[in-house]
Each structure stands twice: as structure tokens, then as C-alpha cells.
Amino acid sequence: MTDIATAFADEVVTNAYTKIVAVPGIEGPVALITLDNGFDHTKPSSFGPGGLAALDAALDEAFAAHPVAIAITGKPFIFAAGADLKGVPSITNRDQALELGRLGHKVFRRLRESSVPTFAFVNGVALGGGLEVALHSHYRTASENAGALGLPETFLGLVPGWGGTQLLPNLIGPSNAVTVVLENALNQNRTLTPKKALELGVVDAVFGSADFLEQSFAWAAQVLAGEITPARPEIDRGKGWDDAIARAKAIVEGKTKNNAPGPVKAVELLELARTTDLTDPASLDKGFAAEDEALADLLLADELRAGLYAFDLVNKRAKRPAGAPDKSLARKVTGVGIVGAGLMASQLAMLFVRQLKVPVVLTDIDQERIDKGVGYVHGEIDKLQGKGRLSPDAANRLKALVSGSLDKAAFANTDFVIEAVFENLDLKKKIFAELEEHIAPETILATNTSSLPITEMAADLKHPERVVGFHFFNPVAVLPLLEVIKGQKTDDATLATAFATARALKKSAVGSADLPGFVFNRLLIRTLGEVMNAVDEGTPFEVADNAIAELGMPMTPFTLLALVGPAVALHTGETLAAAYPERFHNSPGLEALVEAKKPAVWSYGADGTQVVDPEVAALWKQGDTASTSAEVLDRTRRAFAEEIQIMLDEGVVAAAEDIDLCLILGGGFGFWNGGITPYLDRTGTSEAVNGKRFLAPGVASV
């Protein structure tokens, strides 16, 4: 273990304490092992080499006491949160990686192969290796308030490598295992509630949190006495397994286009588990060895390092935005005004009232629109109540906070007003000028513009210092990114309040300079522009649309175009083409699409077959210079690398990390690419275009 321990020199070791206890209803001693890293629940227990060695020693002590049962549990609110990944960047060779996998199997399987019945009492969060400890145990209970259960490894670019891929499908069936290992993990790292874990068969019983250990011991006594025999489903190793693997492949193809090695490898291991016999140590040896080999490959893959980099961005950098003023400067927001009552404005109203729980006033050009906007918010609140996520009293309180008015004087008691009207600079300037007559000098004027200049919007106001860009992404409830844009005269108090408000709204804010397109849209339009220009030149729609899958975008460019709306994309593109005509070029094909009011390039047959809309094919004039898929990918990569470097030189954001954060949070770019800059470094594009990498070697790479 010496070699791998060196890589994890900074490990916060999770200790394992063995206590021999007498349990009512059980004749003979019970060994209770508690996992605890010595910190409170904000620093979850995890397993590195030191933690695995501690559990191994605790098991030695437990077996030496000749108990009638062994139970394992965690510290308050935390069972165990998986492998300690902080040491992964220090793993430099395959032998170290293999050693880590083998060590986990060696220790955990002692629970499975024990002649003494073993129980996992999952009292809190159990993720990854933490849940695998429970899966190795013979029986499992969970507390009803356990925060999250799951196997999130494929989300990061790994596989459940300490038994998960072999044990889970043989315990709960292959289809349920695909749900946990792939479908949930690749859907924004969704986890299981204890109730859902019970439904799937991941745990055998769920008990209340107040006396969870007592109830778990009482249940264990009944199991030991033969009074309870937990159900174990018959596993279909034929067509049922075939269908599950087909679904797994479809999920991975749909989410990653098979460009992320972790999920692809997980499918292979789930298929291998069809022949794994949990009662045969030799069969388990084979399955676990395959997990070791997969883990070794993935731990030394750039895609995993990029995934860990992305995870760090989302969980650390996003919480401490670069360029945010001291939060003590932020002013309290006790009332919110929203100009506009369309879909975007209504979504904003719902977000503000739900998260801030302060009065929210909407205004628009007529009462009908206002009533529709308020009605939308009330309807969304009713949906939450219907799902049991709000009590009737809480729902009524939120509804009472939302109102509408044709008179902007209703904004007199607001501290924060945001406009969400059509992207027209003159209109937005007019609205802000009118608002200044009704609001206090300190009330913030925020704009949800996606590309218009904040400085110009504020130029004619009495208090331009209180104008800030506050750019949300659609759908508002789903996408976590919020671009906070500082105009030339935006003061620190306004900026600090904007960042603090973003945090209160549970959004991840990234600061941007006031330059056309800000961050996400500037890069998106440059990317879409390269693809559309290739089509203009004569490249077939299908070739251009599918050429850039490995960039890690969650959907193809033309599918995204339909979601954004061709008119919105054209408008933003025109703003950027006016600012940077040497790099942004209006697509005649897109212009024709918008003029004809066509909503999309693709149309779909009754069987779901995707084809180019015949009308679009007729109106989109193409040249005779077709590019190959590889050529479209290359030009798009180079465009990304060029534009990002220019944005960094211009100071649009503080660092390349903020570019990646925007693409991950605003556009769902793949973790396995770390957003985009690690991918551009890995493919050599950064150096080919700019003569240097965006990130230092070893940051988001091996």
C-alpha cells in the first residue's frame, strides 16, 4: 500500500471505530463499526488508502470478538461519500491506480464473504464507494432522512469500481442498475431518496431518523431469528439483461455520443455482470478484476482529470465568483419589480418569489398580459403544492406576494427591478428612464439582456451606477448559470448586491465585462456561426450538424438553434458581427430562415425520423464547397480557441476557468471535457491557434 499512500499523502483519513454491543433480541455480541473522519457533516467521510486500512483494521477487531453479527454505520448525517478523489492528480502510473482498486475490493468484500451476517445501517449520505460498502453487506437499512444515495461515478468520468457494477445488477436487476449507474448519474448527477432506494431494492428497509439505529438493530434481530427474509428478486439474465444493456447504450450515446470513456466502460462492466455469480468467489474475482482494470485506465485518462476539474469549478469556484466585490457591500433586497410579464419574466417572478420570499410586482403594456404572468406564477406554485413540495399555507403565502400593476409607481417599494422585455436597446433605455421617476436612488436596475451593452443602456440615467447586467438562461428553473455584467459606471454596492442576489436565488454567478455577447452567447454564436457557414458553403446539413459532437455539447447545433429560436440567434449574431466583423459573419441561410419565420431546420416524420424541412432546404441557398465532418470539427475547434483567447485578452472574464464554468452551467457542456479549454489543450488546438495552452499541464489533464 506504500506507493498509493504516497499519492494520498494529504488524505483526511476516515477512521473506523469498532464497538462490541449487546442488542435486545440478539443472543451474543454484535460488532458495530462507525465510520467517522472527525469532522462534522459539512466534511463527509471518504475512502482513500488510509481510510480503507482503518476499515480493514476495524473488521479485524470485529471478527476477533466472534460476534453473531457485524453492523456498519456512519457519523451523524453521513454514512460515507465515496472515494477520496483529492489524491487522484498525484496518481502517476498504472500500478498505483490498480492498487487503489484492488485495495477497495480487498477490504469491502470481507463484508460480503463473511460467514457472520453483515448489516449496513445507512444513516446518511451514501455515495459511490460509500454505497458500495452497503452493497457488499448482506443486509441494508436506511434512515428516512438520509440526504442522498447513489453511484455518481460516471458523471465524473469513472465507474463504480469497488464492486458497484458487479453487485448492483445482481441484487436489484440490470434495468434498475442501469437507472442508478447511468441514467441518474448522467442526468445532472441525480441521486436516490431512501424511499426510492427501497422501491428499487437498493436497501431492504427504511426507518425513521429519531431512533434509526434502535429500529435497525430490532430489524436485524428479526432477520437473524429468521422472522424476516428480505426479498431478493429473480434476475433475468436473458432478454431482460439484453434490454437493459440496450437502454444503457442508448443513454450513453444520447448523453455523451460515446465520447466519455467512463460511461462507455460502465456499460461493458454491467454486461460482464450478467455472468457474475455472487456466491462464487472465483466469479467475483473475475468481475472485480475487470473493475480494477477499468479504474486503472480511467484514473489515468485526461477525461477523468477534466471531469474532476469541472466538478471543482462547479462546487468551489462557482461559490466564490472571481471579481465579486466584498459581500458586506451588498444591500438587502426586500421587494422585487419585474418589467414584462411574458414567459421569461414570469419564470423570473417565480424564481424570485420562491427563493427570496419577498413581494414581487410584474408590469406590462396591458392588464391581460399582467394577469397571464401572475396566473403563470400561481399555477407553478400550485404544481409544487400538488407534488407535496409546498404546504397549502406556504403556497398561499407565496401567491399573496405576487401582484401585477400597469402603473410603474407600484415599484416604489422595490430594491431590485429587472427588465425582461424584447431585445431592443431603445426600448430598454426608455423603460429604465421611466422607472427612475418612481424608484429610490439605490434601487438596482438589472437587465436580462443577452447581448446589448449595459453601459449604453445606463448612459442617460441620473444614476447609471445602479445598472447591472443580470443574464439568466432558459429555462430559468433548470439552468444554474447567471452572468453578472458590470457596466462602466456600475458601482461596487450594485455589483455586490447582484452577486449576493444570485446566490440567494441559488444560481451560480460568473462576472463578465460589458462586451458584446458577454461569455456564453459570444462563444455559442461563434460556434453556431462556423457550422452554419459550412452549410452556406455547401456542406450537407447532417454532416455539419453532427460533426462537433465530441465538443461535449448536450445537443447538436441545429437542435440548439430550434431551442434558442432562429430570430434570437440572428439578432445576437448581428450584434456580434457589428462588433467583430472579421470573425462573426451573418449566415444568409439563417437570415432566410428567419425571414420565412421557420422555427427549425429539422422536421420529424411520424416514426421520429429526422430530416431537413423541405421548405428550409429550398430557401437555404448553398454553395458547392462541401466540407468533411473532420474539417467542420477542426474549424469549430480553432474558432473556439481563437475566441476564448481574445476574450481572455479583453478581460471579459478573470480566467479560462470562468469560460469553462459558463459552458458547463449555461450550456451543459460535458464534464469529461472540463467545459472546453481542457479539451482544446488535449487536442493540441490551443497551441496550434494561440501558441500556448489555456491551462498548465496537470490542471484538468494527467
N, C-alpha and C positions, 0 to 999 in steps of 0.2 A: 504493500500500500504506500510505500515511501514516495515513489515517483509521483503518483497522482496527488498525494498530500501536499507536495511542493507547489503544485498549481493552485491549490486551495489554501494557501498559507493564511489568507485573511478570513477564512470561514468563521462565521458566527455559529459555533457548534451547538446543535440541538442535543441536549442531554436526555438520557432515558433513565428514569428512576424506577426501580423495582420495589414494590411493597407487597409483603405477604399478608393477605387479609382473610378474615373469617366472614363468610357470607351466609345469612339466614337461608335455609333451604338447601344449602350445598354441604354435603359431608366431605370435609377435607379442606385443605388450604387452597386459596386462589391467588395467583400471582398477578398483580395489577401493575402494568408498566405505563408510566406517564411521560409523554414527550414534551419537553419544555426547554426553550433556548434562553430562559432567564429574563426575557423582555415581556412587555405587555402585548395585547392583541394587535397593536399597530405594527409590530415587527414579527410576522408569522414565523413559526418554526419551519426549517427546511433541512434537507439532507445533502451534505457534502460528505467527503470521506470520513471526517471526524464524527459527524452525526451518525453515519452508518456503523462506525466502530462502536459508538456508545450504545446503539440499539443492540448490536451483536453481544456486547458485554452484559447488557440488561437481560437478554434472553438466556445467556449462560447462568446468570444468577437465578432467573425464574425456574429454569429446568432443574437446577441443583436443589431446589426446595421441594421437588417431587409433588407439584400441585395437581389438583384434579382438573384445573382449567387455567388458561392464561388469557388475560384481557389486556388490551392496549387502548389508551385514550390520550387526549392532549391537554394542554393548558387551557384556561378559560377562553372560549370562543374560537379556539384554533385546534384542530386535530393535527394537520401538517399540510404545508402548502407546496410540497413537491421538492424537486431537486434544487440545490443552491447553484444558481447559474452564474454567480459573480465570478467563479473561478474559470468559467469556460474560455474566456480570452487568453488565459495562461496555458491552456492545453495546446501543446505544440507538435505532438506526434500521435500516431495511431495507437501505439501501445498504451499511452495514458488514457486515451478515450475508451479503449477496450476494457482497461482496468476498472474504470468508473462503472461501466455497465455490469461487468461481472460481479463487482463488489455489491451492488444493489441487489442483484439476483441472489447472491450467496446468503445475504442477511435476511431478505424478505421471505425467501422460500422456506426458511426454517419454520415460519408460522404455518405454511401450507402443509409441510411434510411432517409436522409434529404429530406424535401419537397421542399427545394431550390435546383436547379440544381447545381451539383458539378463537377468541372473540375480538372484534374491533368495535369499540364504543365511540362512534364518530360524533364527538360533542360540539364540533365547529367546522370551520372551513377545511375541506379535504380536497386538494387539487393535485393532479399529476402524481408524483411519487407518494404523496400523502394518501390519495385514494388507492394507489396500488398496494400500500401496506394493508389497507382494509380488504382489498380483493384477495390477497394471499391468506387472510384469516378465514377460518371455516364458517364463521357466522358474523353478521354485521348489524348493528343498530345505529340509528342516527337521531340526534336531537332535532326537534321541530324548528328550532331557531338557528340551526347550522347555516352559516352565511352562504356558502356555495360549495357544490360538489361537482367534480368534472375532471376530464382529461384534456387540458388545453394545449398539449404539446404541438399538434400540427399547426395551430395558429401561429406558433413561434418558428416553425420550420423543423421541429423534431418529431419523434414518435414517442408514444408511451413505451419507454424502453426498459422498465423494471417489472415486466410481466403483463402490463395492461392489454397489449394486443392479443396475447395468447389466452389469458384468463377470462377477460370480459365476454367475448363472444361465446365461450363455452359455459359461462354462467347465466347469461341473460339472452342468449341467442344472437346470431350475426346481425340481424337487422337493427336491433336495439343498440348493439355495439357500434354499428356504423353511425347511428344518431349521435352517440356520445363522443366517439373518437374523431369523427369528421364533420358531420353536419353541424353540430353545435359549435365545435371549435372554429370552423371556417365561417360561421355566421357571427362575426364580431365577438368571438370568444364567449358565446352563450354558455351558461352553467346550469346545473340542475338544482332545483329546490329539494329538500328532503322528501317532500310528498311525491315529486316526480321520480326521484331515485327509487322510492318504494314501488311505484307503479311499474317501473322498468325492471325491477328485480335487482337493482344495484345494492340495496340494503334489504334486510329481512323484516325490520320493524322500525317504527318511528315513535318516539316518546316525548312527552313534554320536557321543557328545559329545566323547570324548577327542581325536579328530583330525577334528572335523567340517569345518573349513574345507578341510583337505587332501583329504578324501573328496569334498567338494562341488566343488572345483576339478577333481579327477580325473574326476568325473561330467560336469562341464561340458566337459572336453576331449573326451569321447566324444560328447557332443551336437554339439559344433562339428565333429567329424570325420564326423558322420553315422552313427556306430556305434550311437547310441541316439536313438530318436524317441519322446519322451514321448506316451503315449496321450491323445487328446482325443476325448471321446465325441461321438457324433452327437446333436444336440439336437432333441428332439421339440417342434416349435412348434405342434402341433395339439392333440390330445386330452390328451397328456401335460402340456402347459402349462395347459390348461383345468383339469385335475385338480389340478395344483399350486396354482393360484390359488384354487380352491375350498377346498382344505385350508388355505391361508393365511388365507382369510377366516374359516373355522371356528375356527382357533386364536385369531385376534384377537378374534372375537366371544366365544369361551369364556373368554378370559383378561381381557378389558377391557370387554366389552359395547360395543365401539367408542367408548368414552369417552376413550381415549388417542389423541391425533391422530398421534403418531409411528408406531405400528404400522399404523394405517389408511393413512397416506401411503406407508409401505413397501410395502404390498400394491399400491397404484397404480403405484409405480415398478417393481416386479417384473413387473407386467403389461406396462408400457411396454417392458421389456427384451426382450419377445418379438420386437419389430421392430428391435432394435438390432443392427447389423452391426459386429462388432469390427474388421473390415478396412476399414471406410469411415469416414474422419474426420468427414464430414458427419453420418453417423448417430450417431457418438459425441457430436458437438456437441449434437445434439438430446437424447440421453439425459442427458448431463452437465448441460445447461442445466436440465432438469427436476429433477435432484438439487439444483442451486443454488437454484432457486425453492422447493423443499420445505424445504431447510435454512434459507433466509431466513425462511419462515413459522414454522418450528418454533423457531428461535433467539429469536424474539420472542413466543413463546407462554408464557403463565403455566404451562402444564402442564410444559414443559421446566424452567423455573426451579424448580418444585415438585419435579421429579424429581432435579435436582441437589442441592437442599436435602435430600431424602430420602437420596440417596447419601452426602452429607456426614455426616448423622446416623449412618447405619449404619457408616460407615468411620472416623469420628472420635469423635463424641460417645459412641457405644456402647463405645468402648475406654477412655474416661475418664469413668466414671459420676459424675453430679452427686451430691454428698452422701456419697461414699465416704470413710471416714477414711484417714489415711496408711497406705499399704500395708505400711510397716515394722511396723505393729502386728499384722499377720496372723500367726497361728500355723500351723505346719506340720501338714498332715493326713497321717498315716501309716497310718490304719485307719478304715474306714467301717462304720457299722451302719445297717441299713435295717429299719424296723419295718413288717411287711406283706410278703407275697410274691405279691400279685395282679399283674395286668398292669402297672399304673403302677409299683409297687415293683420289679418285675422289669426294666422298662425303665430305671429309675434305677440299679439294680445294674449293668446292662450299661454304662451311661454312665460310672459311677464307676470300674469296674474297667478299662475300656478307656482312659480318659483319664488317670486318676491312677496306675493300675498299683500299687495298694495292696490289702491284704486287705479283702474286703467280706463282711460277715456278714448274712444275712437271718434274720428270725424271724417266726413267725405262730402261730396258735392250734392248729395240728396239723401233724404231720410230713408228711402228704400235700401240704398247701399249700406247705410249705417245699421239698419235693422238686420240686414243679412249678415253683416260682420259680427254683430253682437250675438245673433242667433247661432252662428257657427261656433263661437266660443262656448255658449251654453250647451250646445249639442255635444261638443267634445268633453265637457265636464260630465254630462250625463253618461257618456260612454265609459268614462273612468269609474263612475259610481256603479254602473251596471256590471263592471268587471270586478267590483269589490275593492278597487284601489282608492276609493274615496268613500267616506261615510256620508249619509244623507245630509248631516249637519255641515260637514266640511264642504260638500258640493254646493249647498245653499249659500254658504259664506262666500265662496269664490264667485258664484254667479252675481251676488249682490255688489261685488267690487267692480264689475264690468258695466260700463254705460257708454252711450253714444250721444253726440251733440253736433248740430250743424254750426253752432257758434264756437269759434276758437277761443272765446273768453272762458269756456269750460276748462281750458288748460291752465288757468291762473294758479291753481294749487299743485301743479306738477313740478317735479325736479328734473325730469328726464323726458324729452319728447323725441320720438324717432319718426321720420317720414319713410313711407314705403309706397311711393307713387311711381308713375311711369318715368322711365329714364330720359328725362329732358331737363337740361341744366337750367333753362329759363324758368320752367315750372317750379323746380325745387327752390331756386333763389326767391321767387315770388312768395312761395309758401313760408319760407323762413322769415322773410321781411314782414309778412302779416303776423306771424307768431310773435315776433319781437314786441308787438304792440300789446300783447296780452300776458306775457310771462315775466317772471322775475329775471334780473340781470344774470343770476347764477344758474338759471335753468339750462341744462345741457340741450343742445340741438344736435341730434345724431341723424345721420343719413345712411340708409341701407343701399346706397348706390353700389353697383358692381364695377364701375369704371370711371365715373365722372370725377373731375378734380374738386377735392374738398376745399382747397384754398380759394378757388374761384367762386365756389358756392357761398363762401363766407365773406367774400370781398366787400360787399356793400352794406354789411350789417353794422349796427352800433357796437356789437360785442362779438367780433369774429373769433375771439379766443375761446368761445364756448361751443364751437362747431367741431364735430369729430366724425370720422367715418366709422360705421358700425355695421359691417357687411356680413350678413347671415347667408347660409347656404340652404338650398331647398332639397328635401323637406326639412323644415326648421326643427321639428321634433326629433329627427334622426341624426342629421349630420352635426358633429360636435364643433366644427371649426367656426371661429368668428374672427374676421380680420378687423383689427382696430387701426384706423388710419389717422395719422397726425397731419393736420394742415400746417401751413407755415406759421400761423398765429395761434394754433391750439395751445392752451396753457397746460401746465402740469396738473393742476387740480382737475381739469376736464379729462385729461388723459388718464389720470389715476382713477377717477370715478368710472370711466369707461371700462378699464381693466377689472375693477372691483365688481362692477355690474355684470360683466361677462362671467366672472367666477360665480357670482350669486345665481346666475342663470344656468349654472352647470355646463358652461361652454368653455372650450379651450381657445384662448385668445392668442393671436400672433400679431405683433406690431408690424405695420408696414408704412413706408414713406408714401407721400402723396404723388404717386406717378401712375400713368395710365394702366388700368387693368389690375393694379395692386400686385398681388402674388399669384393666387391660383388662376384667375381668369387670364392673366397675361400668358402664363405657361400653357393653359388649356387651348387658348386661341392660336398660339404658335403651333401647337401640336395638330389641332384640327386643320389649321391652315396648310400644313405640309401634306396631310392626307388629301384634302380637297384639291389642292393644287396639282397633286399627282393625278387625280381623276380628271381635272380640267385638261391635263396634258394628253390623256388617252389611256391611263391605267384603268382596267376594269374595276367597278365598284367593289366587287367581292375581294379582289386581290388587295386593294388599298385598305379596305376596312379591317381585314384580318391580319395585315402584315405586322402590326405592332403589338400583338398580344403579349409578348414577353416583357413589355414595359411594366406590366402589372396593373393596368387599368381594369376596373371591375366590369367594364362593358366596352364594346367596340366604339370607335369614333362616331359612326353614323347612328348607332343606337343612342349614344350620349347626345348627339345633335337633336334627336327627336325629343329627348327628355328636357333639354335646356330650352328648346324652341329655336327654329332657324332664324326668326326675326331677332331674338335676343342675341344669338351668336353673331349675326351680321352687324348689329348695332355696336357690340363690343369690339368686333373686328375693325369696324370703320374708325372707332376711336383710336385703336392701336395703330392702324395703318396711317392715320393722320400724324401720329406722334413719331412713329418709327417706319417710314415708308420703305426703307432699304431692307427691312426684314419681314414686315407684315404686308401681305398683298390680298386685296379683296378677291374672292373667288367669283368669277362670272356665273359659275354653276349655282353657287349659293344664292347669289343675287336673283337669279331666275327662279329658284325655288321659293324665295320669299315673295317675289312679285306675283307668283301664281298662287300664293297662300297655301302651298303644300306643307303639311306638318312633318313629313319624314321622307327619307329616301326609300326605306324598305316598306313593302307591304307583305301581308301574310295570307297564304291560302287557307282553306278550310282545315287542312291537315297540319297547319302550323308551319308549312314550308315558307322560308324567307326568300323573297325575290325583289328585284328593283321595281318600284312602282312604274308601270309603263309610261305614265304621263311624265314622271321625273326623267326617265331615260330619254324621252323625246325632247324635253325642254333644256336638259343639261348638255350643252354642246361640248364635245370632247375633241381634242387634237388627235394626232396619230403617233404620239411618242409615249408608248406604254412602258412603265417601269415594272421590274420584277418585285416580288414580295421583299426580297433581301434589300433591294435598292430603296424601297419605301421605308423600311425599318432603319436603314443606315442614315437616310436624310433626316428622319424624325429624331433619331438619337443625337445627331450632330446639332440639330436645331435646339433641342433641349439643352445640350451642353453649352452652346453659344449664348442662349438667352439667360440661362442661370448665371453664367459668369458676368454678363453685362449687368444683371440685376444686383449681384453682389458688389460690383464696382460702383454702381449708382447708389448703393446703400439702401436699397428697397427693404431689405431685412438685415438683421445683425450678422447672420451666418448661414452657411449651407444647411445646417440642421433645421433652420426655420422654413426653408424651402421644402425639405422632406416632410416636416410636420404638417405643413399646409396640404401637401398632396395626399398624405395618409388620412388626415382628418376631414379634409374638404372633398376629396375625390375617391377615397377608398383604395388608394394605390397599395400594392402588395407589400406586406411586411417583409417578405423574402427578398425584396429589392431594397428594403430600408427606405422606401419612398422612391427616390430616383437617383440621387447623387452616388450612393454606393454602387448601383448598377452601372452608371456611366463610368465610374472608376474601374469596375471589374471588367468591363468590355473594352477598356482602353480608349473609349471615346473622349473622355475628359482630356487626356494628354494629347490625343490626335488633334483636337479642336483648340484647346487652350494652352497646351504645353505643360500642364500640371494637373494633378488630382484635386478634387474638391476636399477630400478627407485624407488625413495621414494614414499610411499603411497600418493595419491593425485596428483602425477605427472602422467598424462595420465590415471588416474583412479578416481573413486569417493572418 
